[in-house]
Amino acid sequence: MKQGRRVERKVQKPKRKMSSEQIEKRKKNIIRTFITIVALLIIFAVAMVINNFIILDNNKTTNLVINNRNVTSNLKNEILIEDNIIYLSKGDIENFFDKYIYEDPETNQIITTYDKKIAAIGFEDNKITVNGSQKDIYAHAINKNGTTYLPITEMKDVYNIEIENIEETKVVTMDSLDREQKQAIVTSSLAVKSSTNFIAKTVDRVEKGDTVIVVSSEDGYSRIRTKNGKLGYIKSNKLENEFTVRQNMEDEKQIEGKVNLTWDYFSQYGSAPDRSGTTIDGVNVVSPAFFYLGTDGKLKENVGDEGQAYIEWAHNNGYKVWPMVANAEAARESLSITSTIMNSYTKRQELIEDIINVCVKYDLDGVNIDFENMKQEDKDMYSRFIIELTPRLKEIGLVTSVDVTAPDGGETWSLCFDRHVIGDVADYIIFMAYDQNGVSSTIPGTTAGYNWVKLSLNKFLTTEEIEPEKIILAVPLYTRLWTTDSSGELVSNPTVAMNDIDSTIPEDAQRQWDDELKQNYVEYTDGSNKKQMWIEDIDSLKAKVGLIKENNLAGVASWVKDMETEEFWQMLKQELELD
């Protein structure tokens, strides 16, 4: 038997049969992979489309772009466009242009103010009155479904704006003419994106050579506004020849540095003092008592030859002249005299026109409105007076300063002022930080304690939310000598000028420093009567003036000239770093 080679065969093991669960799982994995691939392809395709083609939102309603910001979502009411006249609702004008816009029931007009303009427009005649001058326009205010609309295209001079209605894209643009605007030339045709992200919607397309408005530039991208009114982004290197169309317009301040105002009071029965040959070291504003409301409600003046010589003296020495306009005589006669004027738009305008006329007549630099003793319920209408006066004065380069009392006190003394509005509108609000205990007080006390002044000032800054650079702190150059009898009843409390204090109190009277009030106190007897004085001297005034620098206030005012000692001016000059 032939012995052969043994051959080993490799026997293949039979494949294990997959269960139905495993088959189902594999199918799901295949489907999931397929869906992922398709999704990625779709995302890639969409990205390619978005980055290469325009996908514009067709505006269903008119979009509003104000100073390169699309404010459409903030509109309270729709924009109306009728016969090429664009109307904005009163609520939207209040939101974007004039928060003090007012519908006057007396004249049935809308009264609106903005910067250097005050305008009145009615609901019937196609006329508008701007800063006292009436002119014809092509539309008037209308009421639609209970909403008041104003023809803003007819009021662009009031708000100092230019308006463009881009009908093709349903965009209305409004640009303030006192704001900077830059433009540039596009170097190639490209898409304008909604953001700087890689995947971003195309909002518009620009062609090579197009001129666009450059809103801002950062990190290699520029935000632009196209000729279609669309806002978006392109790369900054796609722009050339950037140029400034107009620059920011800012009003120059009359006073550089701190204001140092002193009131020069001589009443309506006196005449301006002769200050020729004298100067007041550090002072840059004088406020003589030139104007007041008479009992007939008309503006009276007390200038004369002496007053004109006073103005010439002031200007020759570099002092601005902001004379007082007071209602003292009218207020003493009756609260209703001032009230009648404040509650009538027509009478307010007559008074404002008279103020403007005397300012021009006497070449003044501003006014100091000193209305006191008014009805609490007239608070808002007094604010209206300041709102309407300020743009008229600003138009001719004059300053509006308004005197107010501390934010606590009586109805006709303190609660008659809306300090927030006055401080917002006027150039300066002057806090008369004195008469904490005044002529009508029945209990002796300080004229202006440091703690009271500081607390009241804090209310101006926080509760009333007034910008510190608008607040002038007024300090007293006087105090009071309080006399009470043996039963404690008040006998008298006459004013004592700062420069008469030393000659008024006995030499042996002991002065005691009160660190809370930051002033010296003196008490002595005169027969059976007790005498008390909270002294206003250099030390007490220096402490109060320190609050000006501490809070970055606009400056100081002093009541009243000729009550001070000479060292007072030296102290102010040093403390406030005045020239």
C-alpha positions in Angstrom: 0.0 0.0 0.0 1.4 3.1 -1.1 1.9 5.5 1.8 0.5 8.9 0.7 0.9 12.5 2.1 -1.8 13.4 4.5 -3.7 16.4 3.4 -5.4 18.5 5.9 -8.4 20.4 4.8 -9.3 23.6 6.4 -12.9 23.5 7.2 -14.7 26.9 7.1 -16.9 27.6 10.0 -20.4 28.4 9.0 -21.4 32.1 9.4 -23.4 33.0 12.4 -26.8 34.2 11.4 -27.7 37.8 12.6 -30.7 38.2 14.7 -33.5 40.4 13.5 -32.6 42.9 16.3 -29.0 43.2 14.9 -30.3 43.6 11.3 -32.6 46.4 12.5 -29.9 48.1 14.4 -27.6 48.1 11.3 -30.3 49.5 9.2 -30.8 52.4 11.7 -27.1 53.1 11.7 -27.0 53.3 7.9 -30.0 55.6 7.8 -28.6 57.8 10.5 -25.3 58.1 8.6 -27.1 58.9 5.4 -29.2 61.6 7.1 -26.1 63.1 8.6 -24.4 63.3 5.2 -27.4 64.8 3.6 -27.8 67.4 6.4 -24.2 68.4 6.0 -24.6 68.7 2.3 -27.7 70.8 2.8 -25.9 73.1 5.3 -23.0 73.5 2.9 -25.3 74.2 0.0 -27.3 76.8 2.1 -24.1 78.4 3.2 -23.0 78.7 -0.4 -26.3 80.2 -1.4 -26.4 82.6 1.5 -22.9 83.7 0.9 -23.3 84.2 -2.8 -26.8 85.2 -3.4 -29.2 87.9 -2.0 -31.9 86.6 0.2 -33.8 89.8 1.1 -36.6 90.2 3.5 -39.3 92.0 1.7 -40.5 94.6 4.1 -44.2 94.2 4.7 -44.4 97.5 6.4 -42.3 100.6 6.1 -39.0 100.4 8.1 -37.7 103.4 9.9 -33.9 104.0 10.2 -32.9 107.0 12.4 -29.3 107.9 12.5 -28.2 104.5 11.1 -30.3 102.5 13.6 -33.3 100.5 12.5 -35.9 101.5 15.0 -38.9 99.8 13.4 -39.4 97.3 16.2 -39.6 100.3 18.6 -42.4 102.1 16.8 -45.5 102.5 18.8 -47.7 103.1 15.7 -47.3 102.5 12.0 -45.8 105.1 9.7 -48.3 106.8 7.5 -47.4 108.0 4.0 -50.0 110.0 2.2 -49.5 112.2 -0.9 -45.7 112.0 -0.3 -46.1 113.3 3.2 -44.6 111.1 5.9 -46.5 111.1 9.2 -45.1 109.9 12.6 -47.4 109.4 15.6 -47.1 111.8 18.5 -46.0 108.9 20.6 -43.2 108.0 18.3 -42.0 111.6 18.0 -42.0 111.7 21.8 -39.9 108.5 21.8 -37.4 109.6 19.2 -37.3 113.4 19.1 -39.1 115.3 21.8 -40.0 113.6 25.1 -41.8 116.8 26.2 -44.1 117.1 23.2 -47.4 118.5 24.4 -51.0 118.8 23.1 -52.2 122.3 24.2 -56.0 122.3 25.0 -56.2 126.1 24.8 -55.1 126.5 21.2 -55.7 122.9 20.0 -52.1 122.6 18.7 -49.2 120.3 19.2 -46.3 122.1 20.8 -42.9 120.5 20.3 -39.4 121.6 21.1 -36.0 120.4 20.0 -32.6 121.9 20.6 -33.1 125.5 19.3 -36.6 125.3 18.1 -40.1 125.4 19.5 -43.0 124.7 17.0 -46.7 124.8 17.1 -48.9 122.9 14.6 -52.6 122.6 14.5 -55.2 120.1 13.1 -56.8 122.3 10.5 -54.6 124.9 8.7 -51.5 124.0 6.8 -49.4 126.3 8.9 -46.6 126.0 11.5 -45.2 128.5 13.9 -41.5 128.1 14.6 -39.8 130.3 17.1 -42.5 132.9 16.9 -42.7 133.0 13.1 -45.5 131.4 11.1 -45.1 129.8 7.7 -47.2 127.8 5.3 -46.6 124.1 4.9 -48.3 121.3 2.9 -50.0 119.4 5.7 -51.2 119.6 9.3 -51.6 117.3 12.3 -54.2 114.6 11.9 -56.1 112.2 14.1 -56.5 108.6 12.9 -58.3 106.0 15.0 -57.7 108.0 18.1 -53.9 108.5 17.4 -52.4 111.9 16.7 -50.0 112.0 13.8 -47.6 114.8 12.7 -46.3 115.5 9.2 -42.6 115.1 10.0 -41.5 115.8 6.5 -43.0 119.3 7.0 -41.2 119.6 10.4 -37.6 118.5 9.4 -36.3 122.0 10.1 -37.7 121.8 13.6 -35.9 118.5 14.4 -32.9 119.4 12.2 -33.1 116.3 10.2 -33.0 115.2 6.5 -35.5 112.6 5.4 -35.5 110.1 2.5 -38.3 107.8 1.5 -36.9 104.8 -0.4 -40.1 103.4 -1.9 -38.4 100.3 -3.6 -37.3 98.8 -0.3 -40.0 100.4 2.0 -37.4 102.2 4.1 -37.5 105.8 5.5 -34.3 107.2 6.7 -33.9 110.2 9.0 -30.5 111.7 9.8 -29.7 114.4 12.3 -27.8 117.2 10.5 -25.8 118.0 13.7 -24.3 114.5 13.7 -21.1 113.3 12.0 -21.6 111.3 8.8 -18.9 109.5 6.8 -19.1 108.0 3.3 -16.9 105.8 1.2 -16.6 104.2 -2.2 -17.1 100.4 -2.7 -14.2 98.9 -4.7 -16.0 95.8 -5.9 -19.5 94.3 -6.3 -20.3 92.2 -3.3 -23.0 91.1 -0.8 -23.8 93.1 2.3 -24.2 90.8 5.3 -26.4 91.0 8.4 -23.4 90.2 10.6 -19.7 89.4 10.4 -20.3 85.6 11.0 -19.3 83.2 8.2 -22.9 82.1 7.7 -24.9 85.4 7.6 -27.9 86.5 5.7 -27.4 88.9 2.7 -29.4 92.0 3.3 -28.4 93.9 0.1 -25.9 94.0 -2.6 -23.6 96.8 -3.6 -21.9 97.4 -6.9 -18.4 98.6 -7.6 -18.3 102.4 -7.4 -21.3 102.7 -5.1 -21.2 105.3 -2.4 -22.2 104.1 1.0 -22.5 105.6 4.5 -19.9 104.2 6.9 -21.5 103.7 10.3 -18.6 102.1 12.1 -15.5 100.0 11.5 -14.0 97.3 13.7 -11.9 94.1 13.4 -11.6 94.3 9.6 -15.3 94.9 9.0 -17.3 98.0 8.3 -20.9 98.5 9.1 -22.5 100.4 6.3 -25.8 101.8 5.1 -26.6 101.2 1.4 -28.4 103.5 -1.0 -31.4 101.2 -0.3 -31.4 102.1 3.4 -30.2 98.7 4.4 -27.7 98.2 7.2 -25.1 95.5 7.1 -21.4 94.5 7.0 -18.7 94.3 4.4 -14.9 93.9 4.8 -13.2 97.2 5.4 -10.7 96.6 2.7 -13.5 96.8 0.1 -13.9 100.5 0.8 -11.8 103.4 -0.3 -11.7 107.2 -0.3 -13.6 107.5 3.0 -14.6 111.1 3.6 -16.5 113.1 6.2 -19.7 114.6 4.8 -20.5 116.6 8.0 -19.0 116.8 11.5 -20.6 116.6 14.9 -21.9 120.0 15.9 -21.5 120.9 19.5 -22.5 124.1 21.2 -19.6 126.0 22.8 -20.1 126.7 26.5 -20.1 130.3 27.6 -18.0 129.5 30.7 -15.0 127.3 30.6 -14.4 125.7 33.9 -16.5 126.5 37.0 -19.2 129.1 37.0 -18.8 131.8 39.6 -22.0 133.8 39.6 -23.0 136.6 42.0 -26.4 138.1 42.3 -26.5 142.0 42.3 -29.9 142.8 43.8 -31.3 146.3 43.9 -35.1 145.7 43.7 -37.5 147.1 41.1 -37.5 150.4 43.0 -33.7 150.9 43.0 -31.2 151.2 40.2 -28.1 149.3 39.2 -25.0 150.1 41.3 -22.1 152.0 39.9 -19.3 149.5 39.8 -17.0 151.4 37.4 -13.4 151.1 38.3 -13.9 147.9 40.3 -13.5 144.2 39.7 -14.7 141.1 41.5 -11.8 138.6 41.6 -12.8 135.2 40.2 -16.3 136.1 39.2 -17.3 135.3 35.6 -21.1 135.9 35.7 -23.1 138.7 37.3 -26.9 138.6 37.7 -28.4 142.1 38.3 -32.1 142.5 39.2 -33.2 143.9 35.9 -36.6 142.2 35.1 -39.7 141.2 37.0 -43.3 140.3 36.6 -45.6 143.2 37.4 -49.0 142.8 39.1 -50.6 143.0 35.6 -48.6 139.9 34.6 -46.4 141.8 32.1 -42.6 141.8 32.1 -41.2 145.0 33.7 -37.7 146.2 33.3 -35.4 148.2 35.6 -32.4 148.8 33.5 -32.2 152.5 32.6 -28.9 154.4 32.1 -27.4 152.9 35.2 -28.2 149.4 34.1 -26.7 149.9 30.7 -23.5 151.3 32.3 -23.5 148.2 34.5 -23.7 145.9 31.5 -20.9 147.8 29.8 -18.8 147.5 33.0 -19.4 143.8 33.2 -18.6 143.1 29.6 -15.4 145.3 29.7 -14.2 143.1 32.6 -15.1 139.8 30.8 -18.2 139.0 32.9 -21.2 137.4 31.4 -24.5 139.1 32.2 -27.4 136.8 33.1 -29.9 139.1 34.8 -32.7 137.9 37.1 -36.2 137.6 35.8 -38.2 137.4 39.0 -41.9 137.1 39.8 -41.5 138.5 43.3 -43.8 141.5 42.9 -46.5 139.3 41.3 -46.1 136.5 43.9 -46.4 139.0 46.7 -49.6 140.4 45.2 -51.2 137.0 44.4 -50.3 133.4 43.6 -52.8 133.6 40.8 -50.8 136.1 38.7 -48.0 133.7 38.0 -50.5 130.9 37.8 -52.5 132.6 35.0 -49.4 133.0 32.9 -48.1 129.5 33.4 -51.4 127.9 32.5 -51.8 129.7 29.2 -49.7 128.8 26.2 -50.5 132.2 24.6 -49.4 134.1 27.7 -46.3 132.0 28.2 -45.3 132.8 24.6 -45.9 136.5 25.2 -43.7 136.5 28.2 -41.0 134.5 26.3 -41.1 136.9 23.4 -40.7 139.8 25.8 -37.7 138.1 27.5 -36.1 137.5 24.1 -36.7 141.1 23.1 -35.0 142.6 26.2 -32.1 140.2 25.8 -31.4 141.4 22.3 -32.0 145.0 23.2 -29.5 145.0 26.0 -26.9 142.6 24.5 -27.3 140.1 27.3 -25.6 136.7 27.7 -28.4 134.8 29.3 -31.1 135.0 32.0 -31.6 133.8 35.5 -35.3 132.8 36.0 -36.1 133.3 39.7 -39.8 132.4 40.1 -40.8 131.6 43.7 -43.9 131.2 45.7 -46.0 129.3 43.1 -48.9 126.9 43.3 -47.9 123.2 43.6 -50.5 122.3 41.0 -48.7 124.6 38.5 -45.5 122.6 38.8 -45.9 121.0 35.3 -46.9 124.2 33.6 -43.9 126.0 35.1 -41.8 123.3 33.6 -43.6 123.9 30.3 -42.4 127.6 30.6 -38.8 126.5 30.9 -39.2 123.9 28.2 -40.5 126.6 25.8 -38.1 129.4 26.8 -34.8 127.5 26.6 -34.8 126.8 22.8 -35.6 130.4 22.1 -32.7 131.6 24.2 -30.4 128.9 22.8 -31.2 130.0 19.2 -29.5 133.3 19.9 -26.7 131.8 21.9 -28.0 132.7 25.4 -27.9 130.7 28.6 -30.9 129.6 30.6 -30.4 129.3 34.4 -33.2 128.5 36.8 -33.3 129.0 40.5 -34.9 126.3 42.7 -35.2 125.5 46.4 -34.3 122.4 48.3 -36.4 119.3 47.4 -38.2 119.3 50.7 -40.5 121.9 52.1 -43.9 123.6 51.6 -46.2 123.4 48.6 -45.6 126.9 47.3 -41.9 127.0 48.3 -40.5 123.6 47.3 -43.2 121.3 45.8 -43.9 123.7 43.0 -40.7 122.7 41.1 -40.1 119.6 39.0 -36.3 119.7 39.4 -35.7 116.7 37.2 -37.3 118.4 34.1 -35.8 121.8 34.8 -32.4 120.3 35.3 -32.8 118.3 32.1 -33.9 121.2 29.9 -32.2 124.3 31.2 -28.5 124.9 30.8 -28.1 125.3 34.6 -30.3 124.7 37.6 -29.2 126.7 40.6 -29.9 125.2 44.0 -30.5 128.1 46.4 -28.9 126.3 49.4 -30.0 128.7 52.1 -33.0 129.7 54.2 -33.1 126.3 55.8 -34.5 128.4 58.6 -35.7 131.6 57.0 -37.8 134.7 57.7 -41.0 132.7 58.2 -39.4 130.2 60.6 -40.8 130.3 64.1 -37.9 128.3 65.7 -34.3 129.6 65.6 -31.9 127.6 63.4 -29.1 127.7 60.9 -29.4 129.4 57.5 -27.5 126.7 55.7 -26.2 123.8 57.7 -23.6 121.7 55.9 -25.4 118.4 56.6 -28.7 119.8 55.2 -27.0 121.2 52.1 -25.2 117.9 51.5 -28.4 115.9 52.0 -30.4 118.1 49.7 -27.7 118.1 47.0 -27.6 114.3 47.1 -31.4 114.4 46.3 -30.6 116.6 43.3 -28.1 114.0 42.1 -29.8 110.8 42.9 -33.6 111.2 43.4 -34.0 114.0 40.9 -31.3 112.5 38.6 -29.8 115.8 37.5 -26.4 115.8 35.9 -23.8 117.3 38.2 -22.3 119.5 35.5 -25.7 121.3 35.3 -26.0 122.1 39.0 -24.8 125.4 40.5 -24.6 125.5 44.3 -25.8 128.9 45.7 -24.4 129.8 49.1 -25.5 132.6 51.5 -23.4 135.7 52.3 -25.7 136.3 55.3 -27.1 134.7 58.4 -29.8 135.6 60.9 -29.7 136.9 64.4 -32.5 135.1 66.3 -34.0 136.8 69.4 -36.4 134.9 71.7 -37.9 136.2 74.9 -37.9 134.5 78.4 -40.8 132.3 77.4 -39.0 131.0 74.3 -41.2 133.0 71.9 -39.5 134.3 68.8 -39.1 138.1 68.9 -37.2 138.8 65.7 -34.8 137.2 63.1 -33.3 139.9 61.0 -30.7 139.2 58.3 -27.1 140.0 59.1 -24.6 140.4 56.3 -21.4 138.3 56.4 -19.4 141.5 56.6 -21.5 142.8 59.6 -21.3 139.7 61.8 -18.2 140.7 63.8 -19.7 144.1 64.6 -23.1 142.6 65.5 -22.2 140.1 68.1 -20.4 141.1 71.4 -16.6 140.7 71.5 -16.9 138.4 74.6 -19.4 136.1 73.0 -17.9 132.6 72.7 -18.1 131.0 69.3 -18.4 127.2 69.3 -17.7 125.1 66.2 -20.5 122.6 65.3 -18.8 119.9 63.2 -22.1 118.6 61.9 -23.3 121.9 60.6 -19.7 123.0 59.8 -20.2 126.4 61.2 -19.6 128.5 64.4 -22.5 129.0 66.8 -22.8 131.9 69.3 -25.4 132.4 72.0 -25.6 135.3 74.5 -28.2 137.3 76.4 -29.5 140.8 76.0 -31.5 141.7 79.0 -34.2 139.0 79.3 -33.8 138.0 75.7 -31.7 135.2 74.3 -29.7 135.9 71.1 -28.5 133.1 68.8 -26.6 133.1 65.6 -25.3 130.3 63.3 -22.4 132.1 61.7 -21.7 132.1 58.0 -18.0 132.9 57.6 -15.1 131.7 55.5 -14.9 128.4 57.4 -18.6 127.5 56.9 -18.7 128.6 53.3 -15.5 126.8 52.5 -17.0 123.6 53.7 -20.1 124.0 51.5 -18.0 125.1 48.5 -16.1 121.9 49.0 -19.2 120.0 47.9 -18.8 121.5 44.4 -15.5 120.0 43.7 -16.4 116.8 45.5 -19.5 116.2 43.3 -18.1 117.9 40.1 -20.8 120.5 40.1 -21.0 123.3 37.5 -20.0 126.0 39.9 -21.1 128.4 42.6 -23.5 131.3 43.1 -23.6 133.8 46.0 -26.5 135.8 47.4 -25.9 138.6 47.5 -23.2 141.0 46.3 -21.9 143.5 48.9 -22.7 141.2 51.9 -19.3 139.4 51.6 -15.9 140.0 53.0 -13.0 140.4 50.6 -11.5 137.1 51.6 -14.6 135.3 50.3 -13.6 135.9 46.7 -10.1 134.7 47.4 -11.4 131.5 49.0 -13.6 130.8 46.0 -10.8 131.4 43.5 -8.5 129.0 45.4 -11.1 126.3 46.1 -12.6 126.2 42.6 -9.3 126.9 40.8 -10.8 130.0 39.0 -8.8 132.2 36.8 
